[in-house]
Amino acid sequence: KSQMAQMKDQARQASAPPVLDPRARVSLSFNGAAVRDILTFISASTGINIVYDNSTSMDQFLLRSYSINMQDGSAEEALNQVLSANTLFFKVISPKSILVAADQPQIRQRLEEQAYMTFYISNADASEVFSTIQALVGQLQGLAVRPAINLNKTANSISVMASPPVLAVIGKIIDAND
């Protein structure tokens, strides 16, 4: 790898958001249980601490009845399944802690991490790469916070503000087209 590529990799690793411990496994079998009870079981069996956002009335979500049957799944898979089915989401605070909140655009915008990165285009025309990214991002469904993408023709660069996972995907698209 070139020195520039190595420096990019180091910067990405230094600013990587925390992730849940992938070794945390769980088996669930609930029939019509309250979402709060399911989350309490996941917390107790995996050691993941769950904190609830207090900006909205969480009881309307946590008291819902939900059924799930999952054998030896990762904690992240279980949380995603239970929470997304009940219009909730989680933000990883540390490898052993999450924040659960209502899945609403204004709450996601407040809680999701946003990162800003400028990609300098070496070989391709920045306008063409920009158009490709705009077309692909326009087709994405389910993004609560749309990425902000700006073209700088003078510097032959593209600047992006987005959540770290979306930013990583956009970076890969730029690298593939450059």
FINUPA-270794 format. One record per residue (C-alpha): x, y, z; residue in one letter. Coordinates in steps of 0.001 Angstrom, whole numbers, plus 500000, padded with zeros to 6 digits. Each point is the difference from the previous one (the first is absolute). Layout:
BEGIN
XYZA;...
//
This chain:
BEGIN
500000500000500000K;501070503548499365S;500820502255502909Q;496755501917499395M;497942496783500125A;501724498993503244Q;499259503392501529M;496321499704498961K;499770496563501613D;501533501318503234Q;497542502918500093A;497033497681499438R;501105497657502779Q;500604502839502428A;496499501417499465S;498116496704499772A;496754499972501977P;499678497433502794P;498425496637499140V;498339497369502148L;502050497025501099D;499357497457497190P;500534497078502400R;496782500849501875A;497547497241498929R;496377499574501016V;497086497584499497S;496515501489500290L;496548498438500161S;497232502430500929F;496349499875499052N;498138503264500460G;502395501470502560A;500523503701500591A;502941501434498066V;501486501271503285R;499998496425501390D;501757498678496896I;502620502740500201L;500500499318503715T;500612496326499190F;502498500899497248I;501779502326502414S;500165497394502771A;501172497169497742S;502630501945498037T;501226502541502546G;499062502914497741I;498833503068501926N;496896501633498527I;499223503681500538V;496739501488498710Y;499694503408498347D;497769502259502080N;499151502557497297S;496799498134499055T;497531497843501842S;501698496631499618M;497194498109501767D;497870499987496858Q;502761497990498295F;501276497920502912L;496598498723501107L;499136498620496564R;499458496269499736S;502552498202497817Y;500849496373499185S;503433498745499023I;501738496652499658N;503744500180499330M;502617497354500717Q;503651500895500569D;499917503376498304G;502307502885500655S;498820502628502460A;500069502559497205E;497741497855497776E;497532499499502847A;499954503704500859L;499568501011496359N;497109497584499532Q;498127500952503168V;500589503735499738L;499417500510496276S;496723498046500178A;498853502394502714N;501157503296498403T;502969500329502313L;503741500087499341F;503162499820502053F;503226501915500057K;503117498259501263V;501601502026502758I;502713497473500866S;500589496285499312P;497730499213502979K;497493502907499962S;497264501202497651I;497474502827499936L;496495499043498800V;497831502716498431A;496911500449497835A;500752499675496294D;498942503472498903Q;501978502251497627P;500481502856502489Q;501205497592502712I;502346498175497627R;501402503319498839Q;500650500991503619R;501554496678501045L;501837498625496980E;503637500897499640E;500807502128496975Q;503418500142498401A;501393502296497318Y;502563498933497471M;501438501485496821T;500981497521497283F;502580501263497526Y;499556498475496569I;503279499082498309S;499123498357496696N;496309500426499242A;497879503047499279D;498546501110503343A;496733501044498296S;499423496480498679E;500791498389503361V;497723502548501705F;497153499112497610S;500503496286500667T;499865500520503759I;496934502243499764Q;498182497359497920A;500883497164502398L;499160501955503151V;496706501075498446G;498994496346499707Q;500728499176503645L;496886499401502067Q;499649500242503748G;502702502569500729L;498699502197502793A;502766502541499412V;500924500571496360R;503694500617499295P;501058503473498866A;502237499724496932I;501784502976498421N;502176500263496897L;503047502263499784N;501076500116496345K;502962502274500723T;501578497565502468A;498664496960498075N;498506498725503254S;496744498847501537I;499074500856503589S;497539497837501902V;498274500312503367M;498266496781501037A;499862497311502643S;503258498000500165P;498527496851498342P;498523502021497125V;503228501982499719L;501961496734499726A;497754498770497164V;500320503305498151I;503790499825500472G;500078496544498419K;497917501225497055I;502383502906499484I;503051497726500218D;498467497586497478A;499231502807497543N;503263501898500393D;
//
